[in-house]
């Protein structure tokens, strides 16, 4: 899963400190994503999934868990509706006929759910907190989950913040299960942007430990929203060590005021 900040002397932390000092840093507890997670807290606790969000990284990890469980619940709800509507037919049709009927009904639901293709297992993954095999049961052979042995097996699966990452790795950040958007990648580093906070997160590519976070813009940012294109340009300047161009870009695109622009130029020079 995503890891917290670690020391990394290969980057200019002084520049980051200056940029963040003069930026408007919105608390993650004010985001829609945080409230979304908090709203589902009791539901998760009932499943013995207990958490306390202490950072933005915790927030992004929890989002993947919740989006996964939403997909699972949607599929389970679809089968409940299917069973209620066709119960009187069940004793007259075969297992395979029921499987095909439900799979046909499920198609429309699956089209609305976040998912991705896992190359290693050659499966579409709709519930990344579960293994590829369990995902296969949910979307291709749901009835098998009604058997006691399989039901107990699925129920026994321990879900934690890193469960999905252990199954599928950091590719999860490039799927609809995450609100982060990839904006930069080279041999050593990879960067993502979270628009609601106007923040860039730079990671070590090898283990996805967080190198630093860059908050873009001061008060001006809130009337001139930082776009994905802005974030891509800025992280590029940063990675190339073009710090003056970084500041100039923010000023030219009205992401910082004249006052902040002058302050940053003095500090960086």
N, C-alpha and C positions, 0 to 999 in steps of 0.2 A: 504494500500500500504506500501512499505518499508519506514521506518522513519529514520531520521537523527540520529546522535550520541547523546546519552544521558549519563549523569553521571551514573556510576555504580561502586560502591566501592567494589563489590564482586570479582573483577578481578585485576590483577597486571598491572595497566596502566604504571608504570615505566618501566617494561620490554618491553611493546609494544613501548613506546617512544624510548627506546634504539635501538630496532630492526629496527624501521622505520627510525631513524636517520642515520643509516649506510647502509640503503638499497637504491637501485636506484628506485626512485618513478617516473614512467612515468605519465605525465599529461593525464587525461581522454580525453582531447580535441585532443589528438594525435591518438586516437583509431579509428578503422574502424567503430565501432558502433556509435561513436559520429558523424562521417561524414555521416553515413547512416541516422541518425536522422536529421541532418542539411539539407540534400538533400531533405527531405520531408517537410521541414518547411512551404514553401509556400502552398503546397497542404493542410496541416492541417489548416493553417490560412484561406483558402478559405472555410473550414468547420466550422469556428469560434472556432477552437481548437488552442489556443495560449499558447506558453510555452517558457521558457528560461531555458536551462540546466545549473544549477549552481553547480552540484555535480555529483559524480558517481551514487548516489542513484537515482537522477532525470533521469539519463541516462538509468538505468535499468528499471525504471517505464515507461519511454517513449517507450522503445523497445517493451514492451507488447502491448501498444496502436498501434504502427505501424504494428507489425506482425498481429494483429487482423484485421486492416483495409486492409492489403494486401490480407488476406483470403476473406474478404467481396468483394473486388474488383475483385478477381479471379472468384468468383461465379457469380457476376453480369455480368462480361464479358462473361462467359460461356453461360449465358442465352441469351445475345444479339446475340451471334453467332448462338445459337440454333434457336432463333426466325427468324433471317435473312435467315437461311437455310430451314426453314419449314413454312414460313409465308403463302405461298399459300395453305397449308393444314389446317390452323387453323379453317377456317369456316366449315370444313367438319368433324372435330373430336371433341370429347367431352373434357371437362375440365380434367376429370380423365385420358383420353388417353394422353393428352398433359403433364400432371403431370408425368405419368409413362415414357413417352419418354424422357423428360428432365432429370429425375432422373437417367435414364440409361446412358445418355450422361455425367452427372455430376460425376458419380462414378470415372472415371479416374482422374478427376481434384481433387476430394476430397482426393484421395490417395496420392497426392503430397503436400497437405496442412498440416501445423501443427494443431494438435487438441488434445483433451483429453476427457476422460469420466467423466462426472459429476454425482456422485452417488446420490446426493440429487434429481436431476431432472430426472435421468436415461436417459440422452441425451449425444450424442457426441457434444462437443463444438468446433466450428471452428472460432467463432468470440466472444471472451470473453468480449469485450466491450459492448456486447448486452446480454440481458437476455436469459435463456434457451428457452423460447417460441419463441423469434425472431430467435434464431439459428435454431429452428425446422422449421420455415417458410423457411429460406434460403436453407436448405438442403433437405427438404421433400416436400415442397409445395410452390415453389418460386412464382407461379402465384398469390398467395394471396397478395404478395407485390406490385402487379400492381394495386390493388384496391385502390382508393383514400384514404379511411379511414386508411388502413393499411400503405400505403406509407407515409402519413402525420405523423402517429404515430411513425414510425421508424425514420423519419427525425427529429422529435422533441426530440429524445433521446439526452440528454446532455452527452458528453464524456469528462472526465477529467482524470488526472493521476491515480485516485483511483477508477474509474468506474469498471474496471475488478475485482479488489480486493473486492469491495462491493458485487459483484455477486458471486464470487467463492473462495475468500480468498487466503491465501499464497500458496495454492497448485499450483498456476500459476508458481511459481519459479521452480517447478519440471516438467514442461512441455516444449515442443519445442518453446514456446513463449518467453522463457528467455534463455540468454546465460550463466547465472549463473549455476554452477553445485554443488549440495549438496555433502559435504564431511564429515559432522559430525552432530550428533544429540544425545542429552541426555534429561533428564527430564526438564532442564532449558534453555539450549542453542541449537542453530542450526547454522551451518556454511556453507557458500557457497564460491566457488572459481571462480575467473574470470581470465582465462588464459592469455588474451592479456595484462593485467596489472600485472600479477603475484601476485595477491592480494587475501587474505582471508578476508571474511566479517563475523564477529561473531554477531549474533542477539539474543535478548531475545526471547525465543520461544513463550511466551504468546502473545506478541503484535507486534513482529517483529521490535522492535526498535533496532537500530544499537548500539552495545556495543563498538566495535572497528574494525579497519581495520589493517591487518598485511601485509606489503609489503615484499615479500620473495626475498632475494638475492641482491647482489650488481652488479657491472659490469660483474662479472663472469656468472651471471644468463642468460645473453643474448647469451652466447655460450653453456650454459648447461641449457636448458629450464626447468622450474619447471613443473613437471607433476602433474596430478591429484593425483597419488599415493604419491608424495612428499608432496603435500598440506595436504592430509589425515593424513600422519604421523606427520607432524608438528603441526597441530591443536590438535591432540591427546596429544602430549607432552605438549603443552601449557595448555590445559584444566586440565591436571593432575599436573600442576605446575612443570614439569620437564624441567626447563629452560636450564640447562647445556646440556641435551640431545638434545634439540631443536637446540642449536648452533652447537653441534657436528654433527648432521645430515646434516645441511646445508654445513658444511665444508667438511664432508666425500663425499657428493654428488656434490662437486665443485660448489655450488650455491653462495659461498662467497670466497673471496681470503684469503690467509694466513694473510695478513695485517688486514682485517676486522675481521677475526677470533680472533686474539689477542686482538683487541680493544674491541670486544664484551665480551670476557672472563674477561677482566679487569673490565668492567662496571657492569657486572652481579654479579661478585664475590664481 
